[in-house]
Amino acid sequence: MLILSFGRSLIFAFQSFWRNFWLSLATIVIIFLTFLSINFLIGINAVSDSALAAVKDRVDISVYFKPEVPEAKISEIKSHLGSMAQVKEIIYKSPEQNLKEFQDRHKNDANIQETLKELEGNPLGGTLIIRAGQLSEYPEILKAVDNPAYTDLIEEKNYEDHQLVISRINDISDNVRKGAILISILFVLIAILIVFNTVRIAIFTHQNEISIMKLVGASNWFIRAPFILESIFSGIIGCLLALAVVYPLLSLIQPQLSSFFNGANFDLIGYFNGHFIWIVGGQLVGIILLNFISSGAAISRYLKV
Amino acid sequence: MIHLIDITKEFPPNTVALKNVNLHIEPGEFVSIVGLSGSGKTTVVRLLIAETKPSKGQIVVGGWDITKVKNNQIPCLRRQIGVVFQDFKLLSKKTVFENVAFALQVAGTVGSRISSIVPQVLDIVDLKDKAGRYPQQLSGGEKQRVAIARALIHRPKVLLADEPTGNLDTINSKGIIDLLLKINEFGTTVVLVTHDKDIVNSLKKRVVTLDNGIISQDQKVGKYII
């Protein structure tokens, strides 16, 4: 009987949805805009996280040793530094490797090529490239590299500080995120009001039907359920429409993003696909709850059963 | 069957619709409640279907004290009391069959049972051949027959008819009253609320007269005297 009553409530809700089509459409549009802004927020989060991760990935300390330092000594230092908890990765580059990379980098510079030919032997020493687990761990590693025992062995240290870039990305993404959150909250509030109003109007337009339902002994839930279900219909349609617009938009944005970040791999569609269940499921559950609460409030206020 | 014990109904700020009313109706009785507009007739109907609660007193219908009825028990009560009104209260977008079936649908009756019961009830009210018509395609008398069919669909022990002939001409009114008598013959208690003198006088049944919220007369075989 419960399933039967639920089925009939669904039918009544669907009929009412069509009878008040323009009202339903207004509700759908506002819910659509809410979800568009929420999906925009999700996209912004994904892009800024990827951008930060990419920049953080490029941060390292390069220690250039003097040419006369033997490989064994560098290996010893490598083992010592590699044993530090802060060090995530440490790579050794031999003098030959460095020379080859240098030649490749300056292959169009005739002067440098000429100078290298005139020099006897390899003027470059070995290099250690050190990466930390966290950005905050670099100062500790730098302190270890500054060990007086190594001072005579090291030609140059190069710690590319990306802190400025990172904080800029953080600032920009924080601001965009705040804006998107604000817009989303605004749309959620408007959606609550619109759903409330839609149910209120639906109750007024169904006054005759409601009084007859009461007269013939319909249970209170049987009278209320179609209004709640009707608002949930609008919510689900609005949510699915937003997703139907978001995916083509992502395809449009994807190439622009890649070129903006110098070909870095920001696969937004992949991100949405990878989190599809959470994104779609979360939004559907959210809108069902929102509609349930909003229509419930309108029903308890205007529908006396 | 129906007991109104010392019932008073007040509407704020200072209207007294019923004052210390005592009324007892036996099972299978046909009772007409008559009176002028504002005498409290409709308030009695509203009290009997638990649409409103009395300010004082007790109402018992079929052994059930409906003054203490909880909100979630009201639907169950209304399935045991059939009601028809002057304005028919039909759904204009539903056919005759659908209007009657609606009462069963909201009560969770399965489709196959609805398909078998509705034609039987439409047969009783002589509308079997008009099952597919919409209310706007029916005469006033036929509309009221649909309303009666819907009221009978749950096989109620009591049928309340609040001014059922108020919108009908003499011939249609007689048809409706004949139908109510027929329903009463089947054993259903019928309470007819009306101010139609001719109908009441022709019935030769019990007449309860309300006057300014009090029972001024209660005659076994009565006449409309105001």
Contacts between the chains, C-beta under 8 A, distances in Angstrom:
chain1	res1	chain2	res2	distance
A	1	B	108	4.3
A	4	B	108	5.5
A	4	B	110	6.5
A	5	B	108	4.8
A	8	B	105	5.6
A	8	B	106	7.6
A	8	B	108	8.0
A	208	B	89	7.4
A	208	B	91	7.3
A	209	B	91	6.2
A	211	B	89	6.8
A	212	B	89	5.3
A	212	B	90	7.8
A	212	B	91	6.3
A	212	B	102	7.2
A	213	B	102	8.0
A	213	B	106	5.5
A	214	B	75	7.9
A	214	B	78	7.2
A	215	B	49	7.6
A	215	B	78	6.6
A	215	B	83	6.1
A	215	B	89	6.4
A	216	B	78	6.8
A	216	B	79	7.5
A	216	B	102	6.7
A	216	B	103	3.7
A	216	B	106	5.9
A	216	B	107	7.5
A	216	B	150	6.5
A	216	B	153	7.9
A	216	B	154	7.9
A	217	B	75	4.4
A	217	B	76	6.9
A	217	B	77	7.7
A	217	B	78	3.9
A	217	B	79	3.8
A	217	B	103	7.2
A	217	B	106	6.8
A	217	B	107	5.8
A	217	B	154	6.9
A	218	B	75	6.1
A	218	B	106	3.5
A	218	B	107	7.3
A	219	B	72	7.3
A	219	B	75	4.7
A	219	B	106	7.7
A	220	B	71	6.7
A	220	B	72	6.5
A	220	B	75	7.2
A	222	B	75	8.0
A	222	B	106	5.5
A	222	B	108	7.9
A	305	B	71	7.7
